[in-house]
């Protein structure tokens, strides 16, 4: 409506048959190194996506700040797989 550019991390804006709009990428962003709730996320989780989209940030958070060791301890997979996709299959 206002011709604003939507950042690519959100994907595309689509509409369900019911008329409800949704995003094909992430629905919200926050502080990149925040791990709050990552154990509840489906894969690819935010750190697996970050490894692809922002590899320098990922390496800094995971290895230099030690967040990888924390996620190892709580059993969260933060390593990207070879078949990682950033957006929903329907896009």
Residue pairs with C-beta under 8 A, 6 or more apart in sequence:
6 13
8 25
9 25
9 26
9 29
9 53
10 23
10 24
10 25
10 26
10 27
11 23
11 24
11 25
11 26
11 86
11 87
11 88
11 91
12 23
12 24
12 25
12 87
12 91
13 21
13 22
13 23
14 21
14 22
14 23
14 24
14 90
15 21
15 22
16 22
24 87
24 88
24 90
24 91
25 86
25 87
26 46
26 49
32 50
32 54
32 57
32 61
33 61
33 65
33 67
35 67
35 70
35 71
35 76
38 45
38 46
38 47
38 71
38 76
38 78
39 74
39 75
39 76
43 77
43 81
44 80
44 81
44 84
44 85
44 86
45 76
45 77
45 78
47 58
47 61
47 62
47 67
47 71
47 76
47 78
48 77
48 78
48 79
48 80
48 81
48 84
49 80
49 84
49 86
50 57
50 58
50 61
51 58
51 78
51 79
51 80
51 84
52 80
52 84
52 86
53 86
61 67
62 68
62 71
62 78
67 78
68 78
71 77
71 78
